[in-house]
Amino acid sequence: MNRQQRRQRERENRKRNKDILPVSLNKPKITQTEYRQVMNTLNAVKMASLLVLRDQGWGKVRIQRFSERFNDVLLNVSQGWLSLSDISDMLEDEIGLGLDDLKVE
């Protein structure tokens, strides 16, 4: 899937799923505590990303746009339309950074 196709899918998903949480976990399979921990972790990662972008000079509008796209990517992953492997391969192909280059240490 190339960037244009991915963006088109994300636009379509955004139109269809305005009120869906960024990650739709199957709650019956996990406890409420586990669900909250996952959501807290995702929110912490998102906030750290937004802070870095703000430090790079991004303003409110660009950060809001990034936040929406971040939610769309999480939704696509949670619904199986996009895998973490797809994301890793795309980053490797398009910008030359592999998973080893981007790991949290």
Residue pairs with C-beta under 8 A, 6 or more apart in sequence:
1 9
1 82
1 86
1 90
3 90
3 94
6 82
6 90
9 76
9 81
10 69
10 72
10 73
10 76
13 72
13 75
13 76
13 81
14 68
14 72
17 75
20 75
22 42
22 70
22 71
22 74
22 75
22 78
23 38
23 39
23 42
23 74
23 75
23 77
23 78
24 75
24 78
24 79
25 35
25 38
25 78
27 35
30 38
42 74
46 67
46 70
49 66
49 70
50 63
50 66
50 67
53 62
53 63
53 66
54 63
58 66
73 82
73 87
76 82
77 83
77 84
77 87
88 98
88 99
91 97
91 98
91 102
92 98
92 99
